[in-house]
Amino acid sequence: MAEIEVPNPDELHERGETSFGRRAALTTAIYAVVLSIASLGGNNTVKEMLLAQQQSSDQWAFYQAKVIREHQYRAQKMLLETQMAEPSSLKGAERAKVEALATKFAEEEKRYNAEKKDIEKDAKKLEAMRDSFQARDPYFLIAEALLQIAIVMSSVSILARSRLIFSFSLVLAVVGAMLAANGYFMLFHLPLLHGSH
């Protein structure tokens, strides 16, 4: 009859601990990768938000310049119309010149009015983009914090050989990964992160 070798209980315990340590270390590395992805998303979101804010500010400044020009042409047109309203002030060719100039000023006023409306639409689109990026940012921030805590807790679980602490790190990492994914795709909306939006 063949002999059956019974493993030493201490060796089994040690192998289990090193196996747990390796799995926890590998999982911690995965946490770090997810943290890098969340951090990248957060950085890009802030850059895009600031860029959209700058571009919308530029558009509003351009809009304001168009409004000023529109008002200048309107004022000049009204001044000429007032001059033409006086019966004895202008005669013949002089009156025709003033009428032509008033017509030109009226056309310029209309052009600036139309251009300003297009610029306003562009500025509002850029503001909407800014708001979209601004809504994504808190998800990345919280995801990064949770993933950093998960990495620390996972490292502690290796040192303490605690599966409970490791499980806690896993929960934190999963929630962090979900929030990071939401930062990219906006799959759900958490009112607490958006204040009065």
C-alpha positions in Angstrom: 0.0 0.0 0.0 1.4 3.4 -1.0 2.1 6.0 1.6 0.0 9.2 1.6 2.0 12.3 2.5 0.0 14.6 4.8 0.9 18.3 4.3 2.2 20.1 7.4 -0.5 22.5 8.7 2.1 25.2 9.3 3.2 25.0 5.6 -0.4 25.2 4.4 -1.0 28.3 6.6 2.2 30.0 5.3 1.4 29.2 1.7 -2.1 30.6 2.1 -0.7 33.8 3.6 1.8 34.2 0.8 -0.8 33.4 -1.8 -3.1 36.0 -0.1 -0.2 38.5 -0.1 0.5 37.9 -3.8 -3.2 38.3 -4.7 -3.5 41.4 -2.6 -0.4 42.9 -4.2 -1.6 42.2 -7.7 -5.0 43.7 -6.8 -3.2 46.8 -5.4 -1.4 47.2 -8.7 -4.8 47.1 -10.5 -6.1 49.7 -8.1 -3.1 51.9 -9.1 -3.8 51.5 -12.8 -7.5 52.5 -12.3 -6.3 55.4 -10.2 -4.0 56.6 -13.0 -7.0 56.4 -15.5 -9.2 58.4 -13.0 -6.4 60.9 -12.5 -6.0 61.3 -16.3 -9.7 61.8 -16.7 -9.8 64.4 -13.9 -6.9 66.3 -15.3 -8.3 66.3 -18.9 -11.7 67.4 -17.5 -10.2 70.4 -15.7 -8.2 71.4 -18.8 -11.3 71.2 -21.1 -13.4 73.0 -18.5 -10.9 75.9 -18.3 -10.5 76.0 -22.1 -14.2 76.2 -22.7 -14.5 78.9 -20.0 -11.8 80.9 -21.7 -13.3 80.5 -25.2 -16.8 81.5 -23.9 -15.3 84.6 -22.2 -13.6 85.5 -25.6 -17.0 85.0 -27.4 -18.8 87.2 -24.8 -16.1 89.9 -25.3 -16.6 89.6 -29.0 -20.3 89.8 -28.5 -19.9 93.0 -26.4 -17.8 94.6 -29.2 -20.6 93.8 -31.7 -23.2 95.3 -29.4 -21.1 98.5 -29.1 -20.7 98.8 -32.8 -24.5 98.2 -33.3 -25.3 101.0 -30.9 -22.9 103.3 -32.5 -24.5 102.8 -35.9 -27.9 103.1 -34.4 -27.0 106.4 -32.8 -25.5 107.8 -36.0 -28.5 106.7 -38.0 -30.9 108.4 -35.5 -28.8 111.6 -35.6 -29.1 111.7 -39.4 -32.8 110.9 -39.3 -33.3 113.8 -36.8 -31.4 116.1 -39.3 -33.6 114.9 -42.2 -36.8 115.5 -40.1 -36.1 119.3 -40.0 -37.8 120.6 -43.1 -35.4 123.4 -44.0 -32.0 121.8 -43.0 -31.2 119.8 -46.2 -31.9 120.3 -49.9 -31.4 118.3 -53.0 -28.1 116.4 -53.4 -27.1 117.1 -49.8 -30.3 115.5 -48.6 -29.8 112.4 -50.9 -26.2 112.0 -49.5 -27.6 112.1 -45.9 -30.4 109.6 -46.7 -27.9 107.2 -48.3 -25.6 107.5 -45.3 -28.6 106.9 -42.9 -29.5 103.8 -45.0 -25.9 102.5 -44.8 -25.9 103.0 -41.1 -29.2 101.1 -40.8 -27.8 98.2 -42.8 -24.7 98.1 -40.6 -26.8 98.1 -37.5 -28.8 95.1 -38.8 -25.6 93.3 -39.7 -24.0 93.7 -36.3 -27.3 92.7 -34.7 -27.3 89.4 -36.7 -23.6 88.7 -36.1 -24.1 89.3 -32.4 -26.8 86.6 -32.3 -24.5 84.0 -33.9 -21.8 84.9 -31.4 -24.2 84.6 -28.5 -25.2 81.1 -29.7 -21.5 80.1 -29.9 -20.8 81.5 -26.4 -23.8 79.6 -24.9 -22.6 76.3 -26.5 -19.1 76.8 -25.0 -20.7 77.5 -21.6 -22.7 74.3 -21.9 -19.5 72.4 -22.7 -17.9 74.1 -19.6 -20.8 73.1 -17.5 -20.7 69.5 -18.7 -17.0 69.2 -17.8 -17.6 70.9 -14.5 -20.3 68.3 -13.7 -17.8 65.5 -14.4 -15.0 66.8 -12.3 -16.4 65.8 -8.8 -16.7 62.2 -9.9 -13.1 62.0 -10.8 -12.0 63.8 -7.6 -13.9 61.4 -5.3 -12.8 58.4 -7.4 -9.2 59.4 -7.0 -9.6 59.8 -3.2 -11.3 56.4 -2.8 -8.8 54.6 -5.0 -5.9 56.1 -3.0 -7.5 55.0 0.2 -8.1 51.5 -1.3 -4.4 51.3 -2.2 -3.4 52.2 1.4 -6.0 49.7 2.9 -4.8 46.9 0.5 -1.2 47.5 1.5 -2.2 47.5 5.2 -4.1 44.2 4.6 -1.0 42.6 3.3 1.1 43.7 6.3 -1.7 42.8 8.8 -2.7 39.7 6.8 -6.3 40.8 7.1 -8.8 39.6 4.6 -11.4 42.0 6.2 -9.3 45.0 5.5 -8.6 43.8 2.0 -12.3 43.3 1.4 -12.9 46.9 2.6 -10.2 48.1 0.1 -12.0 46.1 -2.6 -15.3 47.9 -1.9 -13.6 51.3 -2.0 -11.9 50.5 -5.2 -15.1 49.3 -6.9 -16.9 52.4 -5.9 -14.0 54.5 -7.0 -13.8 52.8 -10.4 -17.6 53.3 -10.8 -17.3 57.0 -10.1 -14.3 57.3 -12.5 -16.3 55.5 -15.2 -19.2 57.9 -14.5 -16.8 60.8 -14.9 -16.1 59.6 -18.4 -19.5 58.6 -19.5 -22.0 60.3 -17.1 -24.1 57.2 -16.7 -25.8 58.4 -13.5 -26.2 61.7 -11.7 -25.6 62.2 -7.9 -27.4 65.4 -6.8 -25.1 65.8 -3.8 -22.1 66.4 -6.1 -23.9 69.1 -8.1 -25.3 71.4 -5.5 -28.1 73.5 -7.1 -27.6 72.3 -10.7 
